[in-house]
């Protein structure tokens, strides 16, 4: 009689394999759908990330006795004031350095073309167009306080407004969302609650560490390149800050640009730039970064490079930026459910 019974485990495995086959054969369609969904919800993802980063400040003010509405208002105003201060103080310098960069780039491309017999006409033209556009927009912003983005991209302006409003909403209701999710998970499954708590701690450490490290990189490299009289010290400081979100490759890109730009300056500047590009990334990697991120976010360099490569292949720039957080999510999930996964694999082996 037992031989005539259906093997439900085998049926489940077969159904799973069929679903995998259907998913893989239609991967192009799924990829397009996924990309469109990400494009639509990206402003809200960015808004939630900003609110998630600012929420510890709101909580700190609340612990000092301030009401929640006042804490949210003060943190929002402080963030806006910091952005306005940075823009007001750095934009005129950035404008002058972009003009200098445009002039230097023409000299550099001409030197490379003549020395190595390369035709850089198309690349040079594209980069010069980008630089000219940036110089015109920044000059217009400095002169009358406006940038012509409405005529170019109404959608981009709408996303900025939506993201700004959504970030304030998320910041105001962050505690309510956390407490609601906590109560729901506790009622549903204590194990899932512990898992989400682990994810929250891991990503929270990463976001906090990344924010602090970006600020350090901006001041560190702006000051260092200023000391060696690099003509584009502010641009390089901003680049070092922004490219921090790209592990390993971001710093390499900034250093290469710094060396190329310094190659047409005085020998002292070129030598100083070379020292900065060789020594200080080591200090960042082995001293500053571990202290900022802590041991929880330590990732093997080879795994980081692979994650960045896969992320860039699948989703371009967004994939590169999201590669390390996604890997941390996968690693945390695997470590938490390691025992459960092993048990499931053993069950599948027995079923086969």
N, C-alpha and C positions, 0 to 999 in steps of 0.2 A: 504493500500500500504506500509506503514512504517513497518508492521510486516513481509513483504516478503523481506525486505532489509537485506543484510548481515551485521552482527555485526563484523566489522573489528577489533575492539579492542579485542573482544573475540578470534578471529582468531590469532591475534598477541600474546596474552597470551598463547594460546594453542601451537603455534609454539615455543615460548620461553620455555615452559615446556618440549616439545619434545627434544629440543636441550640440555636442562639440563639433561634429562634422558640419552641421548646418551653419553654426556660427563661423567656423573657419572659412567655409566656401563663400560666405557673404561678408567677409571681413572688410571689404572696401566700402560697402553700404553702411556697416556699423561705424566705421571710422569717420565717414562724412557726417553721420547723424551725431556722433559724439563731439566732433569739432564744432558743429552748429550749436549744440547745447552749451558747450563750454563758452562759446562766443557770447551767447545770450546771458549766461549767469556770471560771466567774468567780473562785471562791475560790482556785483554783490559779494563775490569771493574776495575781491580786493577790499571792499568796505568792511567785511567781517574781519579780515586780517588786520586792518588798521585799528578797528575797535578792540579786537583781541589783544593787540599790542599796547593800547592805551588803558585798558581796563585795570591793570595793577595800580596805575596812578589814581584812578577814581576810587579804588578800594582803599588806598593809603589815605586819601583825604577824608573818606568816610570814617576810617578808624581814628582820625584826629578830631572827629566830632562834627564835621560839616554834613549838612543834608545831601541826599543823593543828587537832587537837581542842581544844586550849587557845585558839587564836585564835578559832575559831567560838564557843566557850563565852563568851569575854570580850566579843566583839562582840554576841552575843545578850543577855547580861546588861546590857551598857551600854545597848543599845536599850531594854530593859525598864525599867531604872532611869531613863532620860531621860523615858520616857512616864509612869512613876509620879510622878516629880518634877514634871513639868508639870501632871499631874492634881491632885496634892496642893496645889500652890501656886496654881493658877488656879481650881480648882473653887469654893472659897468666894467668891472675888471674882466669878466668873461667876454664882453663885447670887444674890448681892446685886444685880448689874447686871441680871439677868433680871427680878427683881421690879420694879426701877426702870423697866426697859423696858416691862413690862406696864402700869404706871401711866401712863407717858408716851404709850404707844400709844393708850390710851383718849382722852387729851386731844387728840392729833394727829388721830385719826379724827373726833372731834366737831367740831374746828375746821374740817377740810376739808369735812365734810358740811354745816355751817352756811354756810360761805363760798361754796361752789360748788353748793349744793342737790343733793348726791349722796346716794344711799342706799347706804351701805357696810355695811349690817347683816350680810349673809352673809359678806363678806370679813373684817369685823371679828370676827365670831363664830368663824370658822375659825382665824384667827391667834391669838386669845385662847385657844382650846382647845389649840393647839400649845404656846403659852407656858406655860399652866397645867400641861400634861403634863410639859414639860421641867423646870419648877420643882419639881414633886412628885418626879420621878425623881432629880434632882440633890440635893434635900433629903434624900430617903431614903438616897441613896448616902453623903452626908456624915454622916448620923446613925448608920447601922448598916453602911455599907460594901457595900450590895447595891442592885441595880437590878432591878425586876420585869420582866425580859425573858424568863424561862423560860415563864411563863404566856402571854405575848403571842406569842412566836415561838421555838419550839424549833428550827426550821430555821435561823434566824439565828444562834443560839448554836452550833449544830452547824457552820455554815459558818465561824464565827470560830475554833473549835477546830481544824477541818480546815485552815484557812488558816495558823494558827500552827504546827501540826506540819509542814505541807508547806513553810513558809518555812524552818524549821530544816533540814529534809532537803535542800532546794535549796541552801541556804547551805553545808552540809557537803559536798555533792557537785558544787558549781558547777564546780570545776576539772576533775573527772572528765567531766562533761557537755561542757564546752568542748573538752577534749582528745579525747574520743571523737568529737565532731562534726567536729573539725578533721581527725582521721585519716581519717574516712569521706569527707569532702569532697575531701581531697587525693587519695585513691584514685579517687574518682568523677570529679571534674572540678576542675582548678585554677582555672578561671574562676569556677565557682560558689563555690569557697572564697574567692576574692578578693571576690566579691559579698557573701557573708555577713559577711566581715570588715568591709566598708564599712558594712553595716547595723548591725553591732555597735558600731562606732565612733560612728555617727550617733546611734543610740538611747542609747548610753552617755553621750554628751555631753549629750543632752537630759535624761535622768533625773538625772544629776549636777547639771546647771545648775538644773533645776526644784527639786530638794531644797534647794540652797543659797539660791535665790531665795525660796522659801517661808519659810525661816527669817529671811532678811533682812526680808521684808515684815511678818512678825509683830512683830519687835522695832521696826522702823522706825515702823509706824503705831500700835502700842500706845504707844510713847514720845511720838510727835507729838500724838496725841489726848489723852494724859495731860497734856502741857504746856499745852494750851489748855483744860484742865479739862472735857473732854467727859465727861458722866456715864457713857457706855457705852464707854469707851476700850478695855477688854479685849475686849469682844465684837467691836468693830470691828477690833482687831488680829488676832483669830482669823479673822474673816471675810476680811480682807485676805490672810491666809495661805492659807486654804482655796480662795478664789476665784481664786488665782493659776493654778490648773489650767485655768481658762476664759480663754483669751487675750482681751484688750481688754474684753470684756463683764464679766468678773469684777470688775475694778477699778472699773468704772462703777457696778455694783450696790452695792458697798461704799460708794462716795462718795455716791451718792444716799441710801442709808440714813443715813449719817453726817450729811448736811445736813438731812434731815427730822427726825432726832432732836435736832439742835442748834437747830432753829427755835423750840423752846419753852424754850430756856435763855437765858442772858445774852447780850447783843450781842457781848461779847468772845469768847465761845465760838463763836458762829455765824460771826463774822468770821474767827477763827482756823481753824475747820473749812473755810471757803470757800477760804482761802489754801492749806491742805494739799491739798484736792481739786483745785485748779487747778495748783499748781506741782509737787508731788512726783510725780504720775504722769508728768510730762514728764521729771523727773530719772531716774525708774525706767526709762522707755522709751528714753531716749537716752544715758544714762550707765551705770547699774547693770546693766540687762539685757544689753546687748552685751558687757560685761566678764565677766558670769557665764556666759552661754551660748556666747560666742565667735562667730566668723564662720560656723562650719559650720551653725548652726541659725537663721541669719537667714532670715526668711520675709516676703514682701511682705504688708503689712497687709491689702490687699484680698483676697488669697488666704486669709489667716488667717480673715477674717470669713466668706468663702464656705465654708471648710472647717467652721467652727463651725456655720454655718446648716445645711449638709447633714448633718453629724453629729447635730445636734439633731433634725432631721426624721426621720432614719432610726432612731435608737436612743435618743432622749431624752437624759437627763443623761449616761449612759455614753458616748453618741455625741459629746456636746460635749467631754467630758474626753479621749476618745481621738482626736478629730479631728486635732489637730496631730501627734501621733506617727504616725498613719496617713498623713497627708500627707507627712511626712518619709520614711516607707517608700516611698511611691509615687514621690516625687521622686528619691530615691536609686536606686531600681530603674530609673526612666526614664533618668537620667543615665548609669548603668552600662551599660545595654543599648541606648543610643540608636542606635548604629551598626547593631546587629543588627536593631532594629525597622525602621530605614529600608530595610535590605536585604530584609526580609520584605515590606514594603509594595510595593517595586519588583517582587518576584516575583509578588505578587498582581495587580498591574497588568498584568504580562505575561500572566498566566494568563487574565485577563478579556478 
